[in-house]
């Protein structure tokens, strides 16, 4: 299966411009034979949407989503966007469309709410990890912080996922100066590919956006960092570096840092088979044992007597 990943620099809150760019790249990818085309988290909106999130949210029956789905005719696409549900909940989602039809919208489960990250203030959390069947592959999709919680990738492989698609918006310095986002993402991406014996297609964005606290009114200059008693504005630079990693944990395609790019590669069932024969890490994994242990930890009355606050169990 031929895969294309597009590392874009979406314009913040400019829905129409971003949709046009995505559709243009879908058509270009199809011309080059891509059977699966992937874009970053929130590719249609940008990341620091703040309290204007609802202005750029799309329902699955919206005109804009229908245009994207129509563009998927002859291929499959994964596109990050803000979804508005029928019940007027809002989600950080990934549209998954195959051959002109919506397969599902994956909704991010673990929403960060610390530092510059404010997702839980605006978005609801997803409830499921669906798996897409495409060209004899099983594909699990994750959005950014989901991959930092090992239980979620595990739920993907218990559904026999062959491929992880991980879309994210990672910027330089957003986790502080003592922590390297680039290094950590590279470790995480390779780890899951190697341990689970899956392909990991990891798509980050590029470009710059300004994060501002609620007291500020505008981001006037992307090149400046402002701080005073009334407001503080900081520009964050998204680093890109999208990559595709094979089941042995080896990089088979990697995009440039800090600029828009595209990567294409072939995903092979034969290589998956080879890895699982040589290094069958999951052969004896027993999800029923995991389920039983979770039941015991969470609901065993004897444990509740010892630890009335169940969070103590996790801490210890």
Order of alpha helices (4+ residues) and beta strands (2+ residues): beta-alpha-beta-alpha-beta-beta-beta-alpha-beta-beta-alpha-beta-beta-alpha-beta-beta-beta-beta-beta-beta-beta-alpha-alpha-alpha-alpha
